[in-house]
Amino acid sequence: MKTENCLDCLSQIQQPKRGVRLYCEECRARRRLISKKENEKERRNQNVEAYRKKRKERYKLLETTPEKRAIRSVKTMETKERLREQVFSHYGKKCKCCGEERIEFLSIDHVEGGGNQHRREVGNYINLYRWIVKNDFPATIQILCFNCNLAKGFFGYCPHEKET
């Protein structure tokens, strides 16, 4: 029988009577395993792509139906109001500076500043409310009315603080 060198490990392999063998048994087994893993990875990637495509189509259907958009909008508003009520109830439902109690005028304030940056990290107001609840109502948050909050942002202090 004729012998040849394995193309991978260069060990001697005996050639069969018919055909040609390029790799020894160990190298053939390793190549099959690598090939199997690559096929599995490719199959997984195809599944992920198919899933993403289905999800996009599903969201397109949601977006194109005005009734569904309206329902989702109402649910989002209800969730926002529920979270807002929960946050404001915990912090006292009144401006910490001037005592304003009308809920329409109240807003969230970061005691040490940095609210704009924090909102960028966390997301819109509903996500900010979620973050506050999830983080067990941190002491770095307070409730101020819009006037006090804007004055604090523009001037670094609230005019009510200067009066006392």
C-alpha positions as CSV (number, residue, x, y, z in Angstrom):
1,M,0.0,0.0,0.0
2,K,1.0,3.5,-0.7
3,T,1.6,6.0,2.1
4,E,1.3,9.8,2.0
5,N,1.7,12.6,4.6
6,C,-1.4,14.1,6.3
7,L,-1.9,17.7,5.0
8,D,-2.5,19.0,8.5
9,C,-0.1,17.2,10.9
10,L,2.2,15.6,8.3
11,S,1.9,12.1,9.9
12,Q,2.1,9.1,7.6
13,I,-1.2,7.7,6.4
14,Q,-1.9,4.7,4.3
15,Q,-3.8,5.3,1.1
16,P,-6.8,3.1,0.4
17,K,-6.9,0.9,-2.8
18,R,-9.3,3.4,-4.3
19,G,-9.3,7.1,-4.0
20,V,-7.0,9.4,-2.0
21,R,-7.0,10.3,1.6
22,L,-5.6,13.7,2.4
23,Y,-5.9,13.7,6.3
24,C,-5.3,11.2,9.1
25,E,-8.2,10.0,11.2
26,E,-7.5,12.5,14.0
27,C,-7.4,15.4,11.6
28,R,-10.5,14.2,9.8
29,A,-12.4,14.0,13.2
30,R,-11.2,17.5,14.2
31,R,-12.2,19.0,10.8
32,R,-15.7,17.3,11.1
33,L,-16.1,18.9,14.5
34,I,-15.1,22.3,13.3
35,S,-17.4,22.0,10.3
36,K,-20.3,21.0,12.6
37,K,-19.7,24.0,14.9
38,E,-19.5,26.4,12.0
39,N,-22.8,25.0,10.6
40,E,-24.5,25.3,13.9
41,K,-23.3,28.9,14.2
42,E,-24.5,29.7,10.7
43,R,-27.9,28.1,11.5
44,R,-28.1,30.1,14.7
45,N,-27.3,33.4,12.8
46,Q,-30.0,32.5,10.2
47,N,-32.5,31.9,13.0
48,V,-31.6,35.3,14.6
49,E,-32.0,37.1,11.3
50,A,-35.4,35.4,10.7
51,Y,-36.5,36.3,14.2
52,R,-35.5,39.9,13.7
53,K,-37.3,40.1,10.3
54,K,-40.5,38.7,11.9
55,R,-40.3,41.1,14.8
56,K,-39.9,44.1,12.4
57,E,-42.9,42.9,10.4
58,R,-44.9,42.6,13.7
59,Y,-44.0,46.1,14.8
60,K,-44.8,47.5,11.3
61,L,-48.3,46.0,11.7
62,L,-48.6,47.7,15.1
63,E,-47.5,51.0,13.7
64,T,-49.8,50.9,10.7
65,T,-53.0,50.3,12.7
66,P,-54.2,53.6,14.2
67,E,-56.4,51.7,16.8
68,K,-53.5,49.7,18.1
69,R,-51.3,52.9,18.2
70,A,-54.0,54.7,20.2
71,I,-54.4,51.7,22.7
72,R,-50.6,51.6,23.2
73,S,-50.5,55.4,23.7
74,V,-53.2,55.2,26.4
75,K,-51.5,52.3,28.2
76,T,-48.2,54.2,28.2
77,M,-49.9,57.3,29.6
78,E,-51.6,55.3,32.3
79,T,-48.3,53.7,33.3
80,K,-46.6,57.1,33.3
81,E,-49.3,58.6,35.5
82,R,-49.3,55.6,37.9
83,L,-45.5,55.8,38.3
84,R,-45.6,59.6,38.6
85,E,-48.2,59.3,41.4
86,Q,-46.1,56.7,43.2
87,V,-42.9,58.8,43.0
88,F,-44.7,62.1,44.0
89,S,-46.5,60.3,46.9
90,H,-43.2,59.1,48.3
91,Y,-41.5,62.5,48.1
92,G,-44.5,64.4,49.7
93,K,-46.6,65.7,46.7
94,K,-45.4,69.3,47.3
95,C,-42.5,71.6,46.3
96,K,-39.7,71.3,48.8
97,C,-38.9,75.0,48.4
98,C,-42.1,77.0,48.2
99,G,-44.7,74.4,49.2
100,E,-46.7,74.4,45.9
101,E,-49.1,71.4,46.0
102,R,-50.8,71.5,42.6
103,I,-49.6,68.4,40.9
104,E,-49.7,70.0,37.4
105,F,-46.9,72.4,38.6
106,L,-44.6,69.8,40.2
107,S,-41.5,68.2,38.7
108,I,-38.6,66.0,39.6
109,D,-35.3,67.7,40.6
110,H,-31.9,66.2,41.1
111,V,-30.6,67.7,44.4
112,E,-27.0,67.9,43.3
113,G,-27.7,68.8,39.6
114,G,-26.9,66.6,36.7
115,G,-30.6,65.8,35.8
116,N,-30.1,66.4,32.1
117,Q,-27.2,63.9,31.9
118,H,-29.1,61.4,34.1
119,R,-32.2,61.7,31.8
120,R,-30.0,61.0,28.8
121,E,-28.6,57.9,30.4
122,V,-32.0,56.6,31.7
123,G,-34.3,57.8,29.0
124,N,-37.6,59.7,28.9
125,Y,-39.7,60.6,31.9
126,I,-41.4,57.2,32.2
127,N,-38.0,55.5,32.4
128,L,-36.9,58.1,34.9
129,Y,-39.9,57.3,37.1
130,R,-39.1,53.6,36.7
131,W,-35.5,54.2,37.7
132,I,-36.5,56.1,40.8
133,V,-38.9,53.3,42.0
134,K,-36.4,50.6,41.1
135,N,-33.6,52.3,43.0
136,D,-35.8,52.7,46.1
137,F,-36.5,56.4,45.9
138,P,-33.0,57.8,46.3
139,A,-32.3,60.9,48.5
140,T,-30.7,62.6,45.5
141,I,-34.2,63.3,44.1
142,Q,-36.6,65.9,45.3
143,I,-39.9,67.4,44.1
144,L,-39.9,71.1,43.1
145,C,-42.4,73.2,41.2
146,F,-41.4,74.2,37.7
147,N,-40.6,77.8,38.8
148,C,-38.2,76.7,41.6
149,N,-36.7,74.0,39.4
150,L,-36.0,76.4,36.5
151,A,-34.6,79.1,38.9
152,K,-32.3,76.5,40.5
153,G,-31.2,75.4,37.0
154,F,-30.6,79.0,35.7
155,F,-29.3,80.7,38.7
156,G,-28.0,77.9,40.9
157,Y,-30.5,78.8,43.7
158,C,-34.2,79.4,44.1
159,P,-35.4,83.0,44.9
160,H,-37.5,81.5,47.8
161,E,-34.3,80.5,49.5
162,K,-32.9,84.0,49.2
163,E,-36.0,85.5,50.8
164,T,-35.5,83.5,54.0
